[in-house]
Amino acid sequence: MSLQERILKHVTIHPNSCWIWNGVLISNRYPGMRIEGKLTSARRMVYNLWGLKPELGKAVVRSTCLNECCVNPTHLVKSMR
């Protein structure tokens, strides 16, 4: 199973709206998933896999819709802490 397939397995897609993450939450708030045993941001993974400016460095990925469980690539932006 590809990483994109793994991600989509944990998402409920609402037409023309948010992709709600149904998987693990980091700090009971933010979408997370295990990659090679390490808990990482699902938003970061979506941001990279769907081809959105992958140069993140120390930046965080947040959703413009302000839904903490949203991983819709069209709602994600790079943000400094």
C-alpha positions as CSV (number, residue, x, y, z in Angstrom):
1,M,0.0,0.0,0.0
2,S,1.4,3.4,-1.0
3,L,1.7,6.2,1.5
4,Q,-1.1,8.1,-0.3
5,E,-3.3,5.1,0.1
6,R,-2.5,4.8,3.8
7,I,-3.4,8.5,4.3
8,L,-6.7,8.3,2.3
9,K,-7.6,5.2,4.4
10,H,-7.9,7.5,7.4
11,V,-9.7,10.4,5.7
12,T,-13.4,11.2,5.2
13,I,-13.6,13.5,2.1
14,H,-16.5,16.0,2.1
15,P,-17.2,17.3,-1.4
16,N,-15.8,20.8,-1.9
17,S,-14.8,21.0,1.7
18,C,-12.6,19.5,4.4
19,W,-10.8,16.1,4.4
20,I,-11.4,15.0,8.0
21,W,-8.6,12.9,9.5
22,N,-10.0,9.8,11.4
23,G,-6.6,8.4,12.4
24,V,-4.2,9.1,15.3
25,L,-4.2,12.6,16.8
26,I,-1.0,14.2,18.1
27,S,-1.7,15.8,21.5
28,N,-5.4,14.8,21.0
29,R,-5.6,17.6,18.4
30,Y,-3.6,17.4,15.2
31,P,-3.6,14.6,12.5
32,G,-0.7,12.3,12.9
33,M,0.6,9.0,11.6
34,R,3.4,6.6,12.1
35,I,6.2,6.5,9.5
36,E,8.9,3.9,10.1
37,G,7.8,3.8,13.8
38,K,8.0,7.6,14.3
39,L,4.9,9.7,14.9
40,T,4.7,12.5,12.4
41,S,2.3,15.2,11.2
42,A,-0.2,13.8,8.7
43,R,-0.6,17.3,7.3
44,R,3.1,17.5,6.6
45,M,2.9,14.2,4.7
46,V,-0.2,15.4,2.7
47,Y,1.6,18.7,2.0
48,N,4.6,16.9,0.6
49,L,2.8,14.0,-1.2
50,W,0.3,16.2,-3.0
51,G,3.1,18.4,-4.4
52,L,2.7,21.5,-2.4
53,K,6.1,23.4,-2.1
54,P,7.9,20.6,-0.3
55,E,10.6,22.9,1.2
56,L,9.3,23.1,4.7
57,G,12.3,23.2,6.9
58,K,11.2,24.1,10.4
59,A,7.9,25.5,9.2
60,V,4.6,23.9,10.3
61,V,1.6,23.1,8.1
62,R,-1.7,24.5,9.1
63,S,-5.2,24.5,7.6
64,T,-6.7,27.7,6.3
65,C,-10.2,26.4,7.3
66,L,-9.1,26.3,10.9
67,N,-10.5,22.8,11.3
68,E,-7.8,21.0,13.4
69,C,-8.6,17.6,11.8
70,C,-8.5,18.8,8.1
71,V,-5.9,17.5,5.8
72,N,-7.4,18.7,2.5
73,P,-4.3,19.7,0.4
74,T,-6.2,22.8,-0.9
75,H,-6.6,24.0,2.7
76,L,-3.0,23.5,3.8
77,V,-0.4,26.3,4.0
78,K,3.1,26.6,5.3
79,S,3.4,28.7,8.4
80,M,6.1,29.8,10.8
81,R,5.4,29.0,14.4
